[in-house]
Amino acid sequence: MAPRYRCLLIDHDDTAVDSTAAVHYPAHLEALRLMRPERRPPSLEDWLRWNFHPGIMEYLVGELGMSDVELRKEYEIWRSYTTSRAPRFYPGFLELLRDYRGEGGRVAVISHSEKDVIEEHYRREELPGSNPDLIYGWVEDAAKRKPSPWPVREALREFSCRSEEALILDDLKPGVLMSQATGVAVAAAGWGHRIPEIAAYMRENCIGYFERVEDFRDFLL
């Protein structure tokens, strides 16, 4: 039987890999230690809330008031962490991608992580058939990175896929915003964190909220 959707457009952090707690949050704590030592660091839960709303750049510039020089330093610290620490894939996620692609499905990653870092995560696992077909990662041009609809539209074009044949999978608001802008349905990956207000928003705005990878697999396949 063919999968429910021809094209799957997946987030990476806290959807495919458990990376905020292992990589991104510690990187931000290090940046605060160096550039805002007087500021009390956010908890992991609050850091996730900032990721959810208003977003990373809005937090760094609007809340922390970082200058362009400080933003470059923040990026350098973040890059040093993302290239030296390896988050784990959620159990069953790679097998889901392998089986979905084996049934003819196409997969694109649309993420705020950088393309080479995402590629290395998949390369390290070496599970045949699980690698995504396309990766759209962090780029300087905000018009070409999530939550801009551009990567979704590009993936649909590359796959010759209509919007109703595709599904976005994300754990945070950017996936919903891309869905609203493109008409592609969005499902919520609820296995990465349990922040009540995030879960409530995703339940309200997604076609399904999945607390386990296995539940999403049953839905998709």
MDTraj code that builds the backbone (N, CA, C; nanometers):
import mdtraj as md
import numpy as np

residues = "MET ALA PRO ARG TYR ARG CYS LEU LEU ILE ASP HIS ASP ASP THR ALA VAL ASP SER THR ALA ALA VAL HIS TYR PRO ALA HIS LEU GLU ALA LEU ARG LEU MET ARG PRO GLU ARG ARG PRO PRO SER LEU GLU ASP TRP LEU ARG TRP ASN PHE HIS PRO GLY ILE MET GLU TYR LEU VAL GLY GLU LEU GLY MET SER ASP VAL GLU LEU ARG LYS GLU TYR GLU ILE TRP ARG SER TYR THR THR SER ARG ALA PRO ARG PHE TYR PRO GLY PHE LEU GLU LEU LEU ARG ASP TYR ARG GLY GLU GLY GLY ARG VAL ALA VAL ILE SER HIS SER GLU LYS ASP VAL ILE GLU GLU HIS TYR ARG ARG GLU GLU LEU PRO GLY SER ASN PRO ASP LEU ILE TYR GLY TRP VAL GLU ASP ALA ALA LYS ARG LYS PRO SER PRO TRP PRO VAL ARG GLU ALA LEU ARG GLU PHE SER CYS ARG SER GLU GLU ALA LEU ILE LEU ASP ASP LEU LYS PRO GLY VAL LEU MET SER GLN ALA THR GLY VAL ALA VAL ALA ALA ALA GLY TRP GLY HIS ARG ILE PRO GLU ILE ALA ALA TYR MET ARG GLU ASN CYS ILE GLY TYR PHE GLU ARG VAL GLU ASP PHE ARG ASP PHE LEU LEU".split()
xyz = np.array([
    [0.0838, -0.1187, 0.0000],
    [0.0000, 0.0000, 0.0000],
    [0.0881, 0.1248, 0.0000],
    [0.0535, 0.2222, -0.0814],
    [0.1305, 0.3462, -0.0887],
    [0.1116, 0.4255, 0.0390],
    [0.2127, 0.5039, 0.0796],
    [0.1983, 0.5867, 0.1997],
    [0.0907, 0.6931, 0.1811],
    [0.0435, 0.7468, 0.2920],
    [-0.0646, 0.8440, 0.2922],
    [-0.0283, 0.9713, 0.2149],
    [0.1001, 1.0096, 0.2200],
    [0.1493, 1.1285, 0.1501],
    [0.2698, 1.0920, 0.0653],
    [0.2826, 1.1546, -0.0509],
    [0.3958, 1.1273, -0.1406],
    [0.5243, 1.1927, -0.0924],
    [0.5126, 1.3078, -0.0251],
    [0.6297, 1.3854, 0.0142],
    [0.6199, 1.4206, 0.1616],
    [0.7292, 1.4002, 0.2325],
    [0.7367, 1.4305, 0.3747],
    [0.8441, 1.5368, 0.3950],
    [0.8043, 1.6490, 0.4555],
    [0.8935, 1.7630, 0.4760],
    [0.9190, 1.7746, 0.6257],
    [1.0354, 1.7312, 0.6707],
    [1.0590, 1.7128, 0.8132],
    [1.1538, 1.8167, 0.8719],
    [1.1219, 1.8572, 0.9926],
    [1.2134, 1.9336, 1.0757],
    [1.3259, 1.8404, 1.1212],
    [1.4324, 1.8965, 1.1763],
    [1.5435, 1.8134, 1.2235],
    [1.5546, 1.8136, 1.3759],
    [1.5768, 1.9304, 1.4349],
    [1.6005, 1.9390, 1.5787],
    [1.4736, 1.9141, 1.6582],
    [1.4804, 1.8182, 1.7499],
    [1.3698, 1.7781, 1.8368],
    [1.2544, 1.7154, 1.7596],
    [1.2782, 1.6836, 1.6331],
    [1.1851, 1.6052, 1.5524],
    [1.2535, 1.4767, 1.5079],
    [1.3696, 1.4897, 1.4458],
    [1.4488, 1.3724, 1.4074],
    [1.5525, 1.3390, 1.5135],
    [1.6209, 1.4417, 1.5662],
    [1.7259, 1.4204, 1.6663],
    [1.6954, 1.4981, 1.7938],
    [1.7408, 1.4444, 1.9053],
    [1.7208, 1.5049, 2.0363],
    [1.8355, 1.6025, 2.0622],
    [1.8262, 1.7215, 2.0031],
    [1.9435, 1.8086, 1.9951],
    [1.9384, 1.9363, 2.0765],
    [1.8209, 1.9837, 2.1126],
    [1.8192, 2.1091, 2.1885],
    [1.8884, 2.0924, 2.3229],
    [1.8519, 1.9893, 2.3969],
    [1.9131, 1.9683, 2.5282],
    [2.0606, 1.9335, 2.5172],
    [2.0977, 1.8609, 2.4115],
    [2.2348, 1.8115, 2.3991],
    [2.3297, 1.9108, 2.3344],
    [2.2778, 1.9989, 2.2494],
    [2.3655, 2.0848, 2.1682],
    [2.3281, 2.2327, 2.1781],
    [2.2088, 2.2683, 2.1351],
    [2.1745, 2.4086, 2.1164],
    [2.1612, 2.4854, 2.2483],
    [2.1001, 2.4237, 2.3469],
    [2.0872, 2.4909, 2.4763],
    [2.2231, 2.5108, 2.5434],
    [2.3093, 2.4091, 2.5516],
    [2.4429, 2.4332, 2.6085],
    [2.5231, 2.5387, 2.5329],
    [2.5077, 2.5436, 2.4002],
    [2.5778, 2.6453, 2.3225],
    [2.5309, 2.7849, 2.3624],
    [2.4018, 2.8010, 2.3832],
    [2.3513, 2.9319, 2.4230],
    [2.3970, 2.9689, 2.5636],
    [2.4011, 2.8729, 2.6531],
    [2.4500, 2.9010, 2.7880],
    [2.5949, 2.9498, 2.7840],
    [2.6753, 2.8904, 2.6975],
    [2.8138, 2.9339, 2.6829],
    [2.8199, 3.0760, 2.6276],
    [2.7348, 3.1070, 2.5314],
    [2.7324, 3.2421, 2.4755],
    [2.6924, 3.3441, 2.5820],
    [2.5923, 3.3094, 2.6630],
    [2.5529, 3.4000, 2.7709],
    [2.6651, 3.4183, 2.8718],
    [2.7340, 3.3110, 2.9038],
    [2.8435, 3.3197, 3.0008],
    [2.9501, 3.4182, 2.9545],
    [2.9757, 3.4200, 2.8248],
    [3.0802, 3.5065, 2.7708],
    [3.0320, 3.6487, 2.7438],
    [2.9077, 3.6636, 2.6973],
    [2.8624, 3.7945, 2.6507],
    [2.7600, 3.8622, 2.7406],
    [2.6892, 3.7849, 2.8221],
    [2.5924, 3.8422, 2.9156],
    [2.6091, 3.7745, 3.0522],
    [2.7281, 3.7840, 3.1128],
    [2.7526, 3.7111, 3.2379],
    [2.6615, 3.7549, 3.3524],
    [2.6087, 3.8771, 3.3435],
    [2.5224, 3.9272, 3.4504],
    [2.3794, 3.8754, 3.4389],
    [2.3466, 3.8173, 3.3249],
    [2.2086, 3.7754, 3.2996],
    [2.1857, 3.6332, 3.3478],
    [2.0768, 3.6134, 3.4159],
    [2.0391, 3.4784, 3.4590],
    [1.9986, 3.3971, 3.3367],
    [2.0605, 3.2813, 3.3152],
    [2.0268, 3.2041, 3.1941],
    [1.8872, 3.1442, 3.2037],
    [1.8220, 3.1269, 3.0903],
    [1.6895, 3.0636, 3.0910],
    [1.7018, 2.9149, 3.1222],
    [1.5960, 2.8584, 3.1754],
    [1.5898, 2.7138, 3.1892],
    [1.5765, 2.6504, 3.0513],
    [1.5974, 2.5213, 3.0423],
    [1.5786, 2.4520, 2.9149],
    [1.4364, 2.4714, 2.8644],
    [1.3390, 2.4652, 2.9545],
    [1.2000, 2.4821, 2.9134],
    [1.1746, 2.6228, 2.8591],
    [1.2319, 2.7226, 2.9255],
    [1.2143, 2.8589, 2.8769],
    [1.2879, 2.8819, 2.7449],
    [1.4028, 2.8172, 2.7285],
    [1.4742, 2.8270, 2.6006],
    [1.3889, 2.7686, 2.4882],
    [1.3208, 2.6582, 2.5151],
    [1.2302, 2.6010, 2.4159],
    [1.1139, 2.6963, 2.3873],
    [1.0664, 2.7625, 2.4919],
    [0.9582, 2.8588, 2.4710],
    [1.0034, 2.9743, 2.3823],
    [1.1265, 3.0221, 2.4025],
    [1.1782, 3.1286, 2.3162],
    [1.1914, 3.0800, 2.1722],
    [1.2353, 2.9556, 2.1546],
    [1.2418, 2.8977, 2.0207],
    [1.1042, 2.8958, 1.9563],
    [1.0045, 2.8642, 2.0369],
    [0.8669, 2.8561, 1.9882],
    [0.8136, 2.9949, 1.9509],
    [0.8332, 3.0896, 2.0400],
    [0.7865, 3.2263, 2.0161],
    [0.8686, 3.3225, 2.1003],
    [0.9232, 3.4275, 2.0412],
    [0.9006, 3.4754, 1.9038],
    [0.9947, 3.4151, 1.8012],
    [1.0918, 3.3338, 1.8416],
    [1.1897, 3.2763, 1.7500],
    [1.3307, 3.3151, 1.7921],
    [1.4275, 3.2414, 1.7385],
    [1.5663, 3.2577, 1.7821],
    [1.6196, 3.3985, 1.7570],
    [1.6108, 3.4458, 1.6341],
    [1.6690, 3.5750, 1.6025],
    [1.5972, 3.6870, 1.6771],
    [1.4668, 3.6771, 1.6904],
    [1.3918, 3.7779, 1.7640],
    [1.4332, 3.7795, 1.9111],
    [1.4623, 3.6632, 1.9644],
    [1.5089, 3.6544, 2.1032],
    [1.6476, 3.7156, 2.1185],
    [1.7387, 3.6784, 2.0302],
    [1.8762, 3.7268, 2.0418],
    [1.8847, 3.8785, 2.0240],
    [1.8098, 3.9307, 1.9273],
    [1.8166, 4.0740, 1.8986],
    [1.7213, 4.1533, 1.9877],
    [1.5949, 4.1092, 1.9944],
    [1.4950, 4.1856, 2.0672],
    [1.5072, 4.1747, 2.2179],
    [1.5286, 4.0536, 2.2692],
    [1.5354, 4.0319, 2.4137],
    [1.6744, 4.0597, 2.4695],
    [1.7773, 4.0063, 2.4014],
    [1.9134, 4.0211, 2.4523],
    [1.9851, 4.1440, 2.3978],
    [1.9309, 4.2023, 2.2924],
    [1.9911, 4.3226, 2.2361],
    [2.1287, 4.3004, 2.1769],
    [2.1511, 4.1856, 2.1146],
    [2.2831, 4.1555, 2.0593],
    [2.3131, 4.2398, 1.9358],
    [2.4341, 4.2871, 1.9292],
    [2.4821, 4.3609, 1.8121],
    [2.5221, 4.2627, 1.7024],
    [2.5539, 4.3148, 1.5853],
    [2.5988, 4.2284, 1.4763],
    [2.7257, 4.1534, 1.5151],
    [2.8158, 4.2195, 1.5857],
    [2.9394, 4.1538, 1.6303],
    [2.9069, 4.0408, 1.7273],
    [2.8161, 4.0659, 1.8190],
    [2.7787, 3.9626, 1.9156],
    [2.7044, 3.8474, 1.8477],
    [2.6218, 3.8786, 1.7492],
    [2.5529, 3.7723, 1.6759],
    [2.6526, 3.6823, 1.6049],
    [2.7584, 3.7393, 1.5507],
    [2.8621, 3.6573, 1.4866],
    [2.9315, 3.5684, 1.5894],
    [2.9543, 3.6231, 1.7085],
    [3.0162, 3.5430, 1.8147],
    [2.9223, 3.4311, 1.8595],
    [2.7963, 3.4633, 1.8741],
    [2.6964, 3.3618, 1.9088],
    [2.6970, 3.2505, 1.8043],
    [2.7016, 3.2891, 1.6776],
    [2.7045, 3.1902, 1.5702],
    [2.8297, 3.1026, 1.5793],
    [2.9446, 3.1641, 1.6057],
    [3.0691, 3.0866, 1.6155],
    [3.0623, 2.9850, 1.7288],
    [3.0065, 3.0255, 1.8414],
    [2.9928, 2.9325, 1.9542],
    [2.8962, 2.8207, 1.9170],
    [2.7825, 2.8591, 1.8600],
    [2.6827, 2.7594, 1.8177],
    [2.7430, 2.6612, 1.7183],
    [2.8168, 2.7127, 1.6221],
    [2.8785, 2.6272, 1.5207],
    [2.9802, 2.5326, 1.5844],
    [3.0553, 2.5796, 1.6830],
    [3.1535, 2.4927, 1.7485],
    [3.0848, 2.3770, 1.8206],
    [2.9655, 2.4024, 1.8732],
    [2.8914, 2.2962, 1.9415],
    [2.8264, 2.2010, 1.8412],
    [2.7655, 2.2549, 1.7361],
    [2.6944, 2.1675, 1.6417],
    [2.7903, 2.0773, 1.5639],
    [2.9136, 2.1211, 1.5459],
    [3.0093, 2.0398, 1.4704],
    [3.0919, 1.9468, 1.5589],
    [3.0747, 1.9567, 1.6897],
    [3.1549, 1.8720, 1.7791],
    [3.0713, 1.7792, 1.8666],
    [2.9399, 1.8002, 1.8698],
    [2.8522, 1.7162, 1.9508],
    [2.7523, 1.6451, 1.8601],
    [2.7249, 1.5219, 1.8904],
    [2.6402, 1.4390, 1.8043],
    [2.5127, 1.3997, 1.8780],
    [2.3999, 1.4638, 1.8489],
    [2.2738, 1.4242, 1.9127],
    [2.2257, 1.2908, 1.8585],
    [2.1459, 1.2236, 1.9359],
    [2.0948, 1.0926, 1.8935],
    [1.9633, 1.1096, 1.8174],
    [1.9406, 1.0246, 1.7193],
    [1.8106, 1.0171, 1.6541],
    [1.7122, 0.9509, 1.7506],
    [1.5889, 0.9947, 1.7457],
    [1.4865, 0.9304, 1.8273],
    [1.4670, 0.7870, 1.7800],
    [1.4536, 0.6936, 1.8731],
    [1.4382, 0.5534, 1.8345],
    [1.3242, 0.5333, 1.7346],
    [1.3546, 0.4647, 1.6279],
    [1.2546, 0.4335, 1.5271],
    [1.2409, 0.5360, 1.4171],
    [1.3017, 0.6528, 1.4324],
    [1.2814, 0.7576, 1.3317],
    [1.3511, 0.7242, 1.2001],
    [1.4752, 0.6785, 1.2074],
    [1.5465, 0.6436, 1.0846],
    [1.4794, 0.5265, 1.0130],
    [1.4319, 0.4310, 1.0895],
    [1.3626, 0.3162, 1.0293],
    [1.2334, 0.3617, 0.9610],
    [1.1667, 0.4590, 1.0218],
    [1.0470, 0.5158, 0.9591],
    [1.0804, 0.5768, 0.8240],
    [1.1880, 0.6569, 0.8182],
    [1.2264, 0.7184, 0.6913],
    [1.2657, 0.6132, 0.5883],
    [1.3405, 0.5134, 0.6317],
    [1.3817, 0.4061, 0.5401],
    [1.2590, 0.3374, 0.4801],
    [1.1626, 0.3027, 0.5631],
    [1.0464, 0.2300, 0.5147],
    [0.9562, 0.3184, 0.4301],
    [0.9448, 0.4450, 0.4682],
    [0.8640, 0.5388, 0.3898],
    [0.9247, 0.5584, 0.2514],
    [1.0553, 0.5775, 0.2452],
    [1.1208, 0.5942, 0.1156],
    [1.1155, 0.4646, 0.0351],
    [1.1187, 0.3524, 0.1042],
    [1.1079, 0.2244, 0.0353],
    [0.9734, 0.2031, -0.0312],
    [0.8723, 0.2738, 0.0186],
    [0.7379, 0.2677, -0.0420],
    [0.7172, 0.3761, -0.1467],
    [0.8257, 0.4470, -0.1831],
    [0.8167, 0.5488, -0.2872],
    [0.8046, 0.6909, -0.2374],
    [0.8026, 0.7113, -0.1054],
    [0.7928, 0.8452, -0.0508],
    [0.9223, 0.9237, -0.0682],
    [0.9094, 1.0546, -0.0784],
    [1.0258, 1.1436, -0.0896],
    [1.0361, 1.2282, 0.0365],
    [1.1583, 1.2557, 0.0785],
    [1.1811, 1.3236, 0.2065],
    [1.2710, 1.4450, 0.1868],
    [1.2278, 1.5584, 0.2411],
    [1.3111, 1.6789, 0.2463],
    [1.3194, 1.7261, 0.3901],
    [1.4386, 1.7615, 0.4344],
    [1.4576, 1.8219, 0.5656],
    [1.4511, 1.9736, 0.5496],
    [1.3723, 2.0389, 0.6353],
    [1.3651, 2.1856, 0.6379],
    [1.3920, 2.2272, 0.7816],
    [1.5095, 2.2847, 0.8037],
    [1.5595, 2.2996, 0.9405],
    [1.6315, 2.4313, 0.9614],
    [1.6442, 2.4698, 1.0894],
    [1.7286, 2.5826, 1.1267],
    [1.8725, 2.5394, 1.1518],
    [1.9010, 2.4104, 1.1501],
    [2.0395, 2.3646, 1.1556],
    [2.1009, 2.3745, 1.0161],
    [2.2327, 2.3706, 1.0106],
    [2.3000, 2.3872, 0.8822],
    [2.3075, 2.2548, 0.8060],
    [2.3077, 2.2661, 0.6748],
    [2.2987, 2.1490, 0.5892],
    [2.4106, 2.0492, 0.6151],
    [2.5351, 2.0959, 0.6275],
    [2.6452, 2.0016, 0.6454],
    [2.6363, 1.9290, 0.7784],
    [2.5834, 1.9954, 0.8808],
    [2.5667, 1.9315, 1.0110],
    [2.4601, 1.8225, 1.0023],
    [2.3487, 1.8525, 0.9357],
    [2.2424, 1.7530, 0.9193],
    [2.2930, 1.6334, 0.8395],
    [2.3655, 1.6606, 0.7323],
    [2.4212, 1.5519, 0.6516],
    [2.5103, 1.4620, 0.7357],
    [2.5905, 1.5202, 0.8221],
    [2.6802, 1.4415, 0.9063],
    [2.6032, 1.3551, 1.0043],
    [2.4936, 1.4046, 1.0568],
    [2.4118, 1.3248, 1.1482],
    [2.3615, 1.1984, 1.0798],
    [2.3120, 1.2129, 0.9575],
    [2.2627, 1.0955, 0.8845],
    [2.3777, 1.0047, 0.8418],
    [2.4870, 1.0649, 0.7984],
    [2.6027, 0.9857, 0.7535],
    [2.6573, 0.8996, 0.8673],
    [2.6562, 0.9537, 0.9856],
    [2.7108, 0.8821, 1.1002],
    [2.6300, 0.7560, 1.1313],
    [2.5002, 0.7602, 1.1072],
    [2.4144, 0.6459, 1.1416],
    [2.4270, 0.5322, 1.0412],
    [2.4478, 0.5642, 0.9158],
    [2.4715, 0.4644, 0.8118],
    [2.3595, 0.3597, 0.8037],
    [2.2351, 0.4044, 0.8087],
    [2.1233, 0.3129, 0.7883],
    [2.0795, 0.3255, 0.6436],
    [2.1064, 0.2266, 0.5609],
    [2.0742, 0.2372, 0.4174],
    [1.9272, 0.2724, 0.3935],
    [1.9075, 0.3670, 0.3039],
    [1.7725, 0.4055, 0.2653],
    [1.7087, 0.5124, 0.3507],
    [1.7751, 0.5548, 0.4588],
    [1.7127, 0.6507, 0.5499],
    [1.7496, 0.7953, 0.5189],
    [1.8517, 0.8179, 0.4366],
    [1.8952, 0.9550, 0.4107],
    [1.7887, 1.0338, 0.3346],
    [1.7660, 1.1594, 0.3724],
    [1.6675, 1.2419, 0.3001],
    [1.7126, 1.2704, 0.1575],
    [1.6159, 1.2994, 0.0722],
    [1.6458, 1.3330, -0.0673],
    [1.6978, 1.4759, -0.0814],
    [1.6466, 1.5659, 0.0015],
    [1.6838, 1.7075, -0.0040],
    [1.7016, 1.7609, 0.1369],
    [1.7875, 1.8609, 0.1525],
    [1.8059, 1.9273, 0.2813],
    [1.8093, 2.0779, 0.2584],
    [1.7218, 2.1487, 0.3286],
    [1.7229, 2.2948, 0.3291],
    [1.7537, 2.3382, 0.4720],
    [1.8768, 2.3863, 0.4943],
    [1.9193, 2.4250, 0.6274],
    [1.9274, 2.5753, 0.6440],
    [1.9919, 2.6146, 0.7534],
    [2.0074, 2.7566, 0.7858],
    [2.0892, 2.8278, 0.6797],
    [2.0379, 2.9401, 0.6325],
    [2.1103, 3.0272, 0.5404],
    [2.0931, 3.1704, 0.5877],
    [2.1831, 3.2575, 0.5436],
    [2.1779, 3.3975, 0.5853],
    [2.0497, 3.4666, 0.5388],
    [2.0056, 3.4332, 0.4184],
    [1.8883, 3.4970, 0.3591],
    [1.7610, 3.4471, 0.4283],
    [1.6987, 3.5340, 0.5077],
    [1.5786, 3.4936, 0.5813],
    [1.4643, 3.4545, 0.4886],
    [1.4647, 3.5051, 0.3664],
    [1.3585, 3.4720, 0.2711],
    [1.3696, 3.3285, 0.2216],
    [1.4824, 3.2630, 0.2476],
    [1.5033, 3.1261, 0.2000],
    [1.5238, 3.0263, 0.3132],
    [1.4876, 3.0647, 0.4346],
    [1.4946, 2.9701, 0.5467],
    [1.3610, 2.9708, 0.6210],
    [1.3303, 2.8608, 0.6875],
    [1.2067, 2.8535, 0.7630],
    [1.1997, 2.9640, 0.8673],
    [1.0835, 3.0216, 0.8935],
    [0.9506, 2.9781, 0.8473],
    [0.9062, 3.0348, 0.7132],
    [0.9961, 3.0895, 0.6343],
    [0.9597, 3.1306, 0.4991],
    [0.9026, 3.0105, 0.4231],
    [0.8035, 3.0326, 0.3385],
    [0.7487, 2.9214, 0.2593],
    [0.8427, 2.8744, 0.1482],
    [0.9519, 2.9468, 0.1237],
    [1.0387, 2.9155, 0.0100],
    [1.0879, 2.7710, 0.0101],
    [1.1436, 2.7171, 0.1211],
    [1.1929, 2.5787, 0.1132],
    [1.0836, 2.4765, 0.0875],
    [0.9640, 2.5020, 0.1391],
    [0.8524, 2.4104, 0.1118],
    [0.8193, 2.4112, -0.0367],
    [0.8081, 2.5296, -0.0936],
    [0.7747, 2.5392, -0.2357],
    [0.8844, 2.4807, -0.3233],
    [1.0094, 2.5001, -0.2838],
    [1.1199, 2.4418, -0.3592],
    [1.1156, 2.2899, -0.3549],
    [1.0879, 2.2340, -0.2374],
    [1.0800, 2.0885, -0.2257],
    [0.9661, 2.0338, -0.3112],
    [0.8518, 2.0988, -0.3087],
    [0.7395, 2.0537, -0.3916],
    [0.7757, 2.0580, -0.5392],
    [0.8452, 2.1634, -0.5775],
    [0.8861, 2.1750, -0.7178],
    [0.9840, 2.0640, -0.7543],
    [1.0827, 2.0399, -0.6694],
    [1.1826, 1.9360, -0.6964],
    [1.1192, 1.7969, -0.7047],
    [1.0194, 1.7738, -0.6219],
    [0.9547, 1.6428, -0.6180],
    [0.8368, 1.6314, -0.7145],
    [0.8045, 1.7397, -0.7855],
    [0.6845, 1.7430, -0.8699],
    [0.5635, 1.6966, -0.7898],
    [0.5476, 1.7564, -0.6727],
    [0.4469, 1.7142, -0.5753],
    [0.3487, 1.8291, -0.5508],
    [0.2208, 1.7996, -0.5520],
    [0.1202, 1.9003, -0.5208],
    [0.1114, 1.9196, -0.3691],
    [0.0638, 2.0353, -0.3287],
    [0.0592, 2.0664, -0.1852],
    [-0.0240, 1.9646, -0.1076],
    [-0.1324, 1.9166, -0.1670],
    [-0.2177, 1.8211, -0.0970],
    [-0.1556, 1.6817, -0.0878],
    [-0.0458, 1.6586, -0.1594],
    [0.0228, 1.5294, -0.1543],
    [0.1388, 1.5290, -0.0550],
    [0.1602, 1.6412, 0.0137],
    [0.2758, 1.6548, 0.1018],
    [0.2319, 1.6779, 0.2457],
    [0.3246, 1.6509, 0.3367],
    [0.3002, 1.6698, 0.4799],
    [0.4249, 1.7270, 0.5452],
    [0.4076, 1.8311, 0.6256],
    [0.5144, 1.8875, 0.7076],
    [0.5097, 1.8212, 0.8450],
    [0.6258, 1.7880, 0.8994],
    [0.6352, 1.7349, 1.0356],
    [0.7296, 1.8246, 1.1142],
    [0.6801, 1.8847, 1.2216],
    [0.7599, 1.9807, 1.2982],
    [0.7154, 1.9760, 1.4438],
    [0.8051, 2.0221, 1.5328],
    [0.7702, 2.0268, 1.6752],
    [0.7351, 2.1669, 1.7221],
    [0.7548, 2.2691, 1.6366],
    [0.7359, 2.4071, 1.6785],
    [0.6572, 2.4873, 1.5740],
    [0.6295, 2.6125, 1.6093],
    [0.5466, 2.7010, 1.5282],
    [0.5947, 2.7219, 1.3842],
    [0.7282, 2.7270, 1.3558],
    [0.7682, 2.7495, 1.2162],
    [0.7055, 2.6523, 1.1169],
    [0.6872, 2.5280, 1.1569],
    [0.6216, 2.4325, 1.0679],
    [0.4779, 2.4708, 1.0389],
    [0.4096, 2.5222, 1.1407],
    [0.2713, 2.5670, 1.1223],
    [0.2657, 2.6889, 1.0305],
    [0.3577, 2.7829, 1.0501],
    [0.3593, 2.9023, 0.9665],
    [0.3851, 2.8669, 0.8195],
    [0.4754, 2.7708, 0.7949],
    [0.4992, 2.7271, 0.6572],
    [0.3755, 2.6588, 0.6005],
    [0.3062, 2.5829, 0.6830],
    [0.1836, 2.5175, 0.6397],
    [0.0787, 2.6196, 0.5988],
    [0.0599, 2.7206, 0.6816],
    [-0.0408, 2.8221, 0.6537],
    [-0.0095, 2.8996, 0.5263],
    [0.1196, 2.9159, 0.4966],
    [0.1594, 2.9935, 0.3788],
    [0.1555, 2.9123, 0.2497],
    [0.1570, 2.7800, 0.2598],
    [0.1690, 2.6971, 0.1398],
    [0.0513, 2.6037, 0.1159],
    [-0.0340, 2.5859, 0.2148],
    [-0.1439, 2.4926, 0.1996],
    [-0.1049, 2.3470, 0.2191],
    [0.0182, 2.3217, 0.2644],
    [0.0627, 2.1856, 0.2942],
    [0.0240, 2.1521, 0.4382],
    [-0.0378, 2.0383, 0.4588],
    [-0.0782, 1.9983, 0.5937],
    [0.0442, 1.9836, 0.6843],
    [0.0242, 2.0039, 0.8145],
    [0.1331, 1.9910, 0.9105],
    [0.0899, 1.9001, 1.0250],
    [0.1807, 1.8120, 1.0650],
    [0.1616, 1.7250, 1.1805],
    [0.2640, 1.7619, 1.2863],
    [0.2295, 1.7383, 1.4122],
    [0.3157, 1.7767, 1.5233],
    [0.3932, 1.6582, 1.5772],
    [0.5255, 1.6767, 1.5873],
    [0.6121, 1.5788, 1.6527],
    [0.6146, 1.6124, 1.8012],
    [0.5430, 1.5366, 1.8808],
    [0.5306, 1.5668, 2.0228],
    [0.6192, 1.4842, 2.1127],
    [0.7138, 1.4121, 2.0542],
    [0.7973, 1.3227, 2.1351],
    [0.9238, 1.3897, 2.1883],
    [0.9545, 1.5113, 2.1458],
    [1.0801, 1.5738, 2.1849],
    [1.0745, 1.6532, 2.3137],
    [0.9573, 1.7099, 2.3460],
    [0.9442, 1.7910, 2.4671],
    [0.7972, 1.7963, 2.5051],
    [0.7707, 1.8408, 2.6262],
    [0.6345, 1.8455, 2.6802],
    [0.6086, 1.9821, 2.7433],
    [0.6138, 2.0868, 2.6637],
    [0.5849, 2.2212, 2.7108],
    [0.4359, 2.2461, 2.6877],
    [0.3568, 2.2651, 2.7944],
    [0.2100, 2.2681, 2.7778],
    [0.1596, 2.3658, 2.6726],
    [0.2102, 2.4913, 2.6730],
    [0.1560, 2.5888, 2.5786],
    [0.1969, 2.5574, 2.4347],
    [0.3148, 2.4954, 2.4178],
    [0.3560, 2.4540, 2.2831],
    [0.2672, 2.3404, 2.2355],
    [0.2464, 2.2418, 2.3234],
    [0.1617, 2.1285, 2.2869],
    [0.0207, 2.1740, 2.2522],
    [-0.0329, 2.2684, 2.3309],
    [-0.1692, 2.3166, 2.3050],
    [-0.1783, 2.3849, 2.1691],
    [-0.0784, 2.4668, 2.1371],
    [-0.0784, 2.5356, 2.0075],
    [-0.0679, 2.4351, 1.8927],
    [0.0191, 2.3379, 1.9059],
    [0.0382, 2.2410, 1.7989],
    [-0.0856, 2.1528, 1.7821],
    [-0.1479, 2.1155, 1.8908],
    [-0.2707, 2.0359, 1.8808],
    [-0.3796, 2.1131, 1.8074],
    [-0.3865, 2.2424, 1.8331],
    [-0.4916, 2.3244, 1.7729],
    [-0.4670, 2.3478, 1.6240],
    [-0.3414, 2.3535, 1.5820],
    [-0.3088, 2.3976, 1.4471],
    [-0.2559, 2.2881, 1.3547],
    [-0.2464, 2.1663, 1.4029],
    [-0.1953, 2.0561, 1.3212],
    [-0.3038, 1.9516, 1.2987],
    [-0.2851, 1.8714, 1.1945],
    [-0.3848, 1.7680, 1.1662],
    [-0.3734, 1.6512, 1.2629],
    [-0.2628, 1.6423, 1.3350],
    [-0.2447, 1.5387, 1.4353],
    [-0.1285, 1.5735, 1.5255],
    [-0.1381, 1.5348, 1.6529],
    [-0.0299, 1.5547, 1.7495],
    [0.0143, 1.4167, 1.7950],
    [0.1399, 1.3829, 1.7661],
    [0.1882, 1.2469, 1.7889],
    [0.2928, 1.2469, 1.9006],
    [0.2626, 1.1763, 2.0084],
    [0.3509, 1.1739, 2.1238],
    [0.4620, 1.0705, 2.1100],
    [0.4484, 0.9784, 2.0155],
    [0.5510, 0.8761, 1.9936],
    [0.5797, 0.8634, 1.8440],
    [0.7047, 0.8323, 1.8112],
    [0.7402, 0.8078, 1.6717],
    [0.6544, 0.6963, 1.6146],
    [0.6281, 0.5940, 1.6956],
    [0.5490, 0.4805, 1.6490],
    [0.4087, 0.5229, 1.6061],
    [0.3506, 0.6173, 1.6794],
    [0.2160, 0.6647, 1.6442],
    [0.2176, 0.7377, 1.5100],
    [0.3202, 0.8193, 1.4885],
    [0.3297, 0.8892, 1.3601],
    [0.3544, 0.7896, 1.2475],
    [0.4333, 0.6894, 1.2730],
    [0.4594, 0.5862, 1.1711],
    [0.3280, 0.5195, 1.1290],
    [0.2446, 0.4837, 1.2266],
    [0.1177, 0.4204, 1.1947],
    [0.0310, 0.5124, 1.1090],
    [0.0316, 0.6410, 1.1403],
    [-0.0468, 0.7380, 1.0648],
    [0.0052, 0.7510, 0.9226],
    [0.1360, 0.7608, 0.9080],
    [0.1960, 0.7878, 0.7769],
    [0.1918, 0.6664, 0.6857],
    [0.2200, 0.5490, 0.7395],
    [0.2336, 0.4296, 0.6574],
    [0.1086, 0.3394, 0.6625],
])
top = md.Topology()
chain = top.add_chain()
for i, resn in enumerate(residues, 1):
    res = top.add_residue(resn, chain, resSeq=i)
    for name in ("N", "CA", "C"):
        top.add_atom(name, md.element.get_by_symbol(name[0]), res)
traj = md.Trajectory(xyz[None], top)
